[in-house]
Amino acid sequence: MKEHISLIFKEGRIGPGAFRDRNGLSEFIRYCRNNEISYYALLLLRDQGILPPETLGLINKEEELYREMVDTTLYISRALKEENLRFFFMKTFRAYPYTDHDMDLVIVDKDKSPEYIRVINKAGYELHKNRSSLREPGKMFYIRAGSEWTGPLPKLHLHYGVSWNGIRFFDASDIWLRLKPADVRAEKISLPSGEDEILILAAHAVYENGYLTLGELLHIKNILDRAETLDTEYMLKTSKSYNWNSAFKLYLAYANACYKDLTGEYLLNKDLGARLGIPSLSVKIDTFPYFLPPLSLLAAYGDRLLRDICILRLRWIPRQILNLTLVIWILRLKKRLVFNGGI
């Protein structure tokens, strides 16, 4: 599988023999889905003229979901802008063809949350009670009114800050000030800067998932390829301000090592790695997603916890202890079971 992934990363194509039969095709698509690149892989197969007939239904669903994501983004963006409300979508659009059943909308001004909710309700979304809200108090779940999630309609996650499992990692207003324009269907939307995209990936991977995916590596690679410069000083300052700098470096160190094992090349060039202070690691990968080593995660979690105690962020400590010692590990186990399941 490594040679096929390497071709996708380095040349944007899928080589012959990615699958040998129907079972091989199913395994390949499941692998891509687990790694957040299923839509991209299906598009490559179609563009190369090697898309088997049995996958037409799959790519049609992915394209329908992508259209729904774009429609929802444009519609809600217009509505919020009309009310002069500050917001941004995160983890929703990537630097490669990407789809997700969840869309993450971050509100910048928490004191105006009733106004945001009013706009979202008017746009046809209604609050959906979810047990996940217990572990993520800064996040509410919305679905299309009358929807039972049977189709590809994206669900909306409304974030009252940039946090995971109730733990904050950013000041949303800082990200908002650095938003970059992107063209979507001849309209402009604003997305997080390349630096913020990488920071968001790192925080989400380390503090919620506990693993990294091929899609994350591809997203970072494309960001770096398109960026003339990267504000490493901002990235380090941001991760230090919420005491997760060691976790940020841990993520990039493993991302760099995984990319090297898959392609023979480093994800970060020497200058960038040196400016960010990323340690050199070596890994041998049997499968992906790559689950970050438990001891490395525990060291990063402990480092943040101790630093927060030292600066007396005491009201954050109980939730951190609960999530970092129990919740994250349960979620990680559940994901392992999902990834080991069928297509």
C-alpha positions in Angstrom: 0.0 0.0 0.0 2.9 2.4 0.7 3.9 2.8 -2.9 0.3 3.8 -3.9 0.2 6.4 -1.1 3.6 7.7 -2.0 2.3 8.2 -5.6 -0.7 10.1 -4.4 1.4 12.4 -2.2 4.2 13.0 -4.7 2.5 12.9 -8.1 -1.2 13.1 -7.4 -2.1 9.8 -9.1 -2.9 6.2 -8.3 -0.6 3.6 -9.8 -1.7 0.4 -11.5 -2.4 -2.4 -9.1 -3.8 -0.4 -6.2 -6.4 -3.2 -6.1 -6.5 -6.5 -7.8 -10.1 -7.6 -7.4 -13.4 -6.6 -5.8 -12.2 -7.4 -2.3 -9.0 -5.5 -3.0 -11.0 -2.5 -4.2 -13.2 -2.6 -1.0 -10.1 -2.7 1.2 -8.5 0.2 -0.7 -11.6 2.4 -0.4 -12.0 1.5 3.3 -8.4 2.4 3.9 -8.8 5.8 2.1 -12.1 6.5 4.0 -10.4 5.8 7.4 -7.7 8.2 6.3 -10.0 11.1 5.1 -9.0 10.8 1.5 -11.8 8.7 0.0 -13.3 11.5 -2.1 -9.8 12.5 -3.5 -8.9 8.8 -4.2 -12.2 8.3 -6.1 -11.7 11.4 -8.1 -8.2 10.2 -9.1 -9.5 6.8 -10.1 -12.2 8.5 -12.3 -9.8 11.0 -13.8 -7.4 8.2 -14.7 -10.1 6.2 -16.3 -9.8 3.3 -13.9 -12.9 3.8 -11.9 -14.7 0.5 -11.6 -18.5 0.6 -12.3 -19.3 -0.6 -8.8 -17.8 2.6 -7.3 -20.1 5.0 -9.2 -22.6 5.1 -6.4 -19.8 5.9 -3.9 -18.4 8.8 -5.9 -21.9 10.1 -6.5 -22.6 10.2 -2.8 -19.3 12.0 -2.1 -20.0 14.6 -4.8 -23.5 15.1 -3.4 -22.1 15.6 0.1 -19.5 18.1 -1.2 -22.2 20.1 -2.9 -24.2 20.1 0.4 -21.1 21.3 2.3 -20.6 24.2 -0.2 -24.3 25.1 -0.2 -24.4 25.1 3.6 -21.2 27.1 3.9 -22.3 29.8 1.5 -25.9 30.1 2.8 -24.9 30.3 6.5 -21.9 32.6 5.7 -24.2 35.1 3.9 -26.7 35.0 6.7 -24.1 35.6 9.4 -22.4 38.4 7.5 -25.7 40.2 7.0 -26.0 40.4 10.8 -22.3 41.5 11.1 -21.4 38.4 13.2 -17.9 37.2 13.3 -17.3 33.5 12.6 -15.3 31.0 10.6 -15.5 27.4 9.6 -12.6 25.1 10.7 -11.7 21.5 9.7 -14.3 21.8 6.9 -12.2 22.6 3.8 -8.8 21.2 3.0 -6.1 21.8 0.5 -7.3 18.7 -1.5 -10.8 17.4 -2.5 -12.3 16.5 0.9 -15.7 15.7 2.3 -17.0 15.3 5.9 -20.5 14.7 7.3 -19.7 17.3 10.1 -19.1 21.0 9.6 -17.4 22.9 12.4 -18.6 26.6 12.7 -16.8 28.7 15.3 -18.4 31.8 16.7 -16.0 34.6 17.7 -18.2 36.6 20.0 -19.6 34.4 22.7 -21.7 37.2 24.2 -23.7 37.3 21.0 -24.4 33.6 20.9 -28.2 34.1 20.9 -27.8 36.0 17.7 -25.7 33.3 16.1 -28.3 30.7 17.1 -31.2 32.7 15.7 -29.4 32.9 12.3 -28.7 29.2 12.3 -32.3 28.3 13.3 -33.5 30.6 10.5 -31.2 28.8 8.1 -33.2 25.6 8.8 -31.0 24.0 11.5 -32.3 22.9 14.8 -30.5 21.8 18.0 -29.9 18.1 18.4 -29.3 16.9 21.9 -26.2 14.7 22.0 -24.4 12.9 24.8 -21.1 14.3 23.3 -22.1 17.7 24.7 -21.4 16.4 28.2 -17.7 16.0 27.4 -17.6 19.0 25.0 -19.4 21.8 26.8 -18.3 24.4 24.3 -19.9 22.6 21.4 -23.5 22.2 20.3 -24.9 19.9 17.6 -27.4 21.1 14.9 -29.1 19.2 12.1 -31.4 20.2 9.3 -34.9 20.6 10.6 -36.8 17.3 10.0 -33.6 15.4 9.1 -32.9 12.0 10.6 -29.3 11.9 9.1 -30.3 9.3 6.6 -28.8 11.2 3.6 -25.5 13.0 3.0 -26.6 16.3 4.6 -23.8 17.7 6.7 -24.3 18.1 10.4 -23.4 21.4 12.0 -21.2 21.6 15.0 -21.4 25.0 16.6 -18.3 25.8 18.7 -18.2 28.6 21.3 -14.4 28.5 21.1 -11.6 26.5 19.6 -11.6 23.6 22.0 -11.8 19.9 22.1 -13.1 17.8 25.0 -13.7 21.1 26.8 -10.0 22.1 26.7 -9.2 25.4 25.0 -6.3 25.8 22.6 -6.8 29.1 20.8 -8.3 32.6 21.0 -10.9 32.5 18.3 -10.5 36.3 17.6 -6.8 35.7 16.8 -7.7 33.2 14.2 -10.5 35.5 12.8 -8.0 38.3 12.3 -5.8 36.1 10.2 -8.5 34.5 8.0 -7.6 34.1 4.3 -10.1 34.5 1.4 -10.9 31.4 -0.6 -12.9 31.0 -3.8 -15.9 28.8 -3.6 -18.3 28.8 -6.6 -17.2 32.3 -7.6 -17.9 33.5 -4.1 -15.4 34.5 -1.4 -15.4 32.7 1.9 -12.8 33.2 4.7 -10.9 30.2 6.1 -8.1 29.9 8.7 -4.6 30.8 7.5 -2.1 28.0 6.7 -0.4 28.4 10.1 -3.8 28.1 11.9 -4.8 25.1 9.8 -1.7 23.2 10.9 -2.1 24.3 14.5 -5.8 23.2 14.5 -4.9 19.8 13.0 -2.3 19.3 15.7 -4.5 20.2 18.6 -7.4 18.1 17.3 -5.2 15.1 16.6 -3.3 15.0 19.9 -6.1 16.0 22.3 -9.1 14.3 20.7 -8.2 11.6 18.2 -4.8 10.4 19.5 -3.8 9.6 15.9 -2.9 11.2 12.6 -4.3 10.4 9.1 -3.0 10.4 5.6 -5.4 13.2 4.9 -3.7 15.4 7.5 -0.3 14.7 6.0 -1.6 15.6 2.5 -3.3 18.7 3.8 -0.1 19.9 5.5 2.0 19.0 2.4 -0.3 21.1 0.2 -0.3 24.0 2.6 3.5 24.0 2.7 3.8 23.7 -1.1 1.5 26.7 -1.7 2.9 28.9 1.1 5.7 31.4 0.2 6.5 31.8 3.9 5.2 30.3 7.1 5.0 32.5 10.3 6.7 30.0 12.6 7.0 32.7 15.4 3.2 33.0 15.5 2.8 29.2 15.5 5.1 28.8 18.5 3.6 31.8 20.3 0.1 30.5 19.9 0.8 26.9 21.1 2.8 28.3 24.0 0.0 30.7 25.1 -2.2 27.8 26.0 0.6 25.5 27.2 0.5 22.9 24.5 3.7 23.6 22.7 5.1 20.2 23.5 2.0 18.6 22.0 2.3 20.7 18.8 5.9 19.7 18.3 5.1 16.1 19.1 2.5 16.1 16.3 4.7 17.6 13.7 7.6 15.3 14.7 5.5 12.2 14.0 3.9 13.7 10.9 7.3 14.3 9.5 8.5 10.8 10.4 5.4 9.2 9.0 5.7 11.1 5.7 9.4 10.1 5.5 8.5 6.4 6.0 5.8 6.6 3.4 7.5 8.6 0.7 11.3 8.6 1.4 11.0 12.4 1.8 10.5 14.7 4.8 7.3 16.7 5.2 9.2 19.6 6.7 12.4 20.9 5.1 15.4 21.3 7.4 15.0 25.1 7.8 11.3 24.9 8.7 11.9 22.0 11.1 14.8 23.9 12.8 12.7 27.1 13.1 9.9 25.2 14.8 12.3 23.1 16.9 10.9 19.8 15.7 12.8 16.8 17.0 13.9 14.1 14.6 12.1 10.8 14.8 12.0 7.5 12.9 9.0 5.2 12.5 8.1 2.1 10.6 4.5 2.1 9.6 2.4 -1.0 9.1 -1.0 0.7 8.7 -2.7 4.0 8.9 -4.2 6.0 10.7 -1.1 6.1 12.8 -1.9 6.0 16.5 0.5 8.2 18.5 2.5 6.3 21.1 0.7 6.4 24.5 3.9 7.4 26.5 4.5 10.3 24.1 0.8 11.5 24.5 1.0 11.1 28.3 4.1 13.3 28.4 2.5 16.0 26.4 -0.7 15.9 28.5 1.3 16.0 31.7 3.3 18.9 30.5 0.2 21.0 29.7 -1.4 20.1 33.0 1.6 21.1 35.1 2.0 24.4 33.2 -1.7 25.2 33.7 -1.3 24.5 37.4 1.8 26.7 37.7 -0.1 29.7 36.2 -3.2 29.0 38.3 -5.6 28.1 35.6 -7.2 26.0 38.3 -10.8 26.0 36.9 -9.5 24.1 33.8 -7.8 21.3 35.8 -10.6 19.0 36.7 -11.9 18.7 33.2 -8.3 18.2 31.9 -7.7 15.4 34.3 -11.0 13.7 33.4 -10.5 13.9 29.7 -6.7 13.3 29.5 -6.8 10.3 31.7 -10.0 8.7 30.6 -12.2 10.2 27.9 -9.5 10.5 25.2 -8.4 6.9 25.7 -11.9 5.5 25.4 -12.4 7.4 22.2 -9.1 6.2 20.9 -10.1 2.6 21.6 -13.5 3.1 19.8 -11.7 4.5 16.8 -9.4 1.5 16.6 -12.4 -0.8 16.6 -14.0 1.3 13.8 -10.8 1.2 11.7 -10.5 -2.5 12.0 -14.1 -3.0 10.8 -15.5 -3.6 7.3 -16.2 -1.2 4.5 
